[in-house]
Amino acid sequence: MRKVILVASGKGGTGKTSLTAAVGTALAEMGKKVLVIDGDCGLRNLDLVLGMSELAVFTFADVARGTVSLTHAAPAHPVTQGLYLLTAPTEPPDLTETQMQHLADETARDGFDYVIIDGPAGLPPALSLYAQIATQGIVVTMPDAASVRGAERVARRMEEACIMRIRMVVNRVRPRLIRYGVAANIDDVIDTAGVQLLGLVPEDEDVISCAGSGKSVVRYKKSGAAQAYRNIARRLEGERLPLMRL
């Protein structure tokens, strides 16, 4: 059954774009057909992280309006088989619920197992636009107080939009800061946000270096954040895995 997942965060800098790219890549390497959509209009970076900036021509708005078919609009990743990208327009599009449903129908018609939308940070109107077609939500946060407060607000907005399954990824976890009391421990993050935990991702410089060169950390690395992303992909597939020991 196709899953449409909206990835969002309460504030910028939490790593939701890196997570979208990495988890999408991990799912594709598991044999799934995956479409990642950059929903962060104006600040779009997903094409850069995936190394696909020269391939991204049409946007999700073009497909939603029926200007071009999804088959022609979404280029395949040059290295990872089964991974496709739809980029964002430079300005937030004025799309109707019917047009968003047309986009969703196109993804079903083209046989995608997963559609992962890299949503905007915060609570802009576009978040509700994407929530119209999402079947699941992932809230990305870091363990600092401001990020966790934002995560809680985003989760409530997703609930208001009737997204039935919402889970949280705590990203850029630094155990030393948690031990020293500078960052909240994971149990406190879960209690404050009020969202089921999907995964933990450790702070990892390889994520930054790979993103800067358009390479997938999942493809080129085996441990650290790369393993955490693979575990999240497997949990999305229904596997029961223990959390990484950080």
URMOPE-V945708 format. One record per backbone hydrogen bond with DSSP energy under -0.5 kcal/mol. CO is the residue of the C=O (numbers start at 0). NH is the residue of the N-H. E is the energy in kcal/mol with one decimal. If there is no record, write none. Layout:
<<CO | NH | E> <CO | NH | E>>
//
This chain:
<<2 | 4 | -0.6> <2 | 114 | -2.7> <3 | 5 | -0.5> <3 | 134 | -2.9> <3 | 135 | -2.1> <4 | 6 | -0.6> <4 | 116 | -3.2> <5 | 7 | -0.5> <5 | 137 | -2.9> <6 | 118 | -2.4> <7 | 139 | -2.9> <8 | 121 | -2.4> <10 | 13 | -0.6> <14 | 18 | -2.1> <15 | 19 | -2.5> <16 | 20 | -2.4> <17 | 21 | -2.5> <18 | 22 | -2.9> <19 | 23 | -2.0> <20 | 24 | -2.1> <21 | 25 | -2.5> <22 | 26 | -2.5> <23 | 27 | -2.1> <24 | 28 | -2.4> <25 | 29 | -0.8> <26 | 29 | -0.6> <26 | 31 | -2.1> <27 | 30 | -1.8> <31 | 33 | -0.7> <32 | 112 | -2.3> <32 | 113 | -1.9> <33 | 35 | -0.5> <33 | 83 | -2.4> <34 | 115 | -2.7> <35 | 85 | -2.3> <36 | 38 | -0.9> <36 | 117 | -3.2> <38 | 40 | -1.4> <39 | 42 | -1.0> <44 | 48 | -2.2> <45 | 49 | -1.9> <46 | 50 | -0.5> <46 | 51 | -3.3> <46 | 52 | -0.6> <47 | 50 | -0.9> <51 | 54 | -1.5> <51 | 55 | -1.4> <54 | 56 | -0.8> <57 | 86 | -1.0> <58 | 62 | -1.4> <59 | 63 | -2.5> <60 | 64 | -2.1> <61 | 66 | -2.0> <61 | 67 | -1.0> <62 | 65 | -1.1> <68 | 72 | -1.7> <69 | 73 | -2.3> <72 | 74 | -0.8> <74 | 84 | -1.8> <78 | 80 | -0.8> <79 | 82 | -1.4> <81 | 33 | -3.3> <82 | 76 | -3.1> <83 | 35 | -2.8> <84 | 74 | -0.7> <85 | 37 | -2.7> <86 | 59 | -1.9> <88 | 41 | -1.0> <92 | 94 | -1.2> <95 | 99 | -2.2> <96 | 100 | -2.1> <97 | 101 | -1.8> <98 | 102 | -1.8> <99 | 103 | -2.2> <100 | 104 | -2.7> <101 | 105 | -2.1> <102 | 106 | -1.7> <103 | 107 | -1.7> <104 | 108 | -2.6> <105 | 109 | -1.9> <106 | 111 | -2.1> <107 | 110 | -1.3> <112 | 2 | -2.3> <113 | 34 | -2.6> <114 | 4 | -3.2> <114 | 116 | -0.6> <115 | 36 | -2.8> <115 | 117 | -0.6> <116 | 6 | -3.1> <116 | 118 | -1.3> <117 | 38 | -2.1> <119 | 8 | -0.6> <123 | 126 | -1.6> <123 | 127 | -0.5> <124 | 127 | -0.8> <124 | 128 | -1.2> <125 | 129 | -2.1> <126 | 130 | -1.9> <127 | 131 | -0.9> <128 | 131 | -0.6> <129 | 132 | -1.5> <129 | 133 | -0.8> <134 | 164 | -0.7> <135 | 5 | -2.4> <136 | 166 | -2.5> <137 | 7 | -2.6> <137 | 139 | -0.6> <138 | 168 | -2.6> <140 | 170 | -3.6> <142 | 183 | -2.1> <143 | 147 | -2.3> <144 | 148 | -2.4> <145 | 149 | -2.1> <146 | 150 | -2.3> <147 | 151 | -2.1> <148 | 152 | -1.7> <149 | 153 | -2.3> <150 | 154 | -2.5> <151 | 155 | -1.9> <152 | 156 | -2.0> <153 | 157 | -2.3> <154 | 158 | -2.2> <155 | 159 | -2.3> <156 | 160 | -1.4> <157 | 162 | -2.2> <158 | 161 | -1.8> <161 | 163 | -0.7> <163 | 165 | -0.6> <164 | 136 | -2.6> <165 | 195 | -0.7> <166 | 138 | -2.8> <167 | 197 | -3.9> <167 | 198 | -1.3> <168 | 140 | -2.5> <168 | 170 | -0.8> <169 | 200 | -2.5> <172 | 174 | -0.5> <172 | 202 | -2.3> <173 | 176 | -0.9> <173 | 177 | -1.5> <174 | 178 | -2.6> <175 | 179 | -1.9> <176 | 181 | -2.0> <176 | 182 | -1.4> <177 | 180 | -1.1> <184 | 188 | -1.9> <185 | 189 | -2.4> <186 | 190 | -2.4> <187 | 191 | -2.5> <188 | 192 | -2.6> <189 | 193 | -2.4> <189 | 194 | -0.7> <195 | 167 | -2.7> <198 | 169 | -2.2> <200 | 172 | -2.6> <203 | 206 | -1.2> <203 | 207 | -0.7> <204 | 208 | -2.2> <205 | 209 | -2.5> <206 | 210 | -2.1> <207 | 211 | -2.1> <208 | 212 | -0.9> <209 | 212 | -0.6> <209 | 213 | -0.5> <209 | 214 | -2.6> <210 | 213 | -0.9> <214 | 216 | -0.5> <215 | 219 | -1.9> <216 | 220 | -1.8> <222 | 225 | -1.2> <223 | 227 | -1.7> <224 | 228 | -2.6> <225 | 229 | -1.9> <226 | 230 | -2.3> <227 | 231 | -2.1> <228 | 232 | -2.2> <229 | 233 | -2.3> <230 | 234 | -2.1> <231 | 235 | -2.2> <232 | 236 | -1.1> <233 | 238 | -2.3> <234 | 237 | -1.8> <238 | 240 | -0.7> <243 | 245 | -0.7>>
//
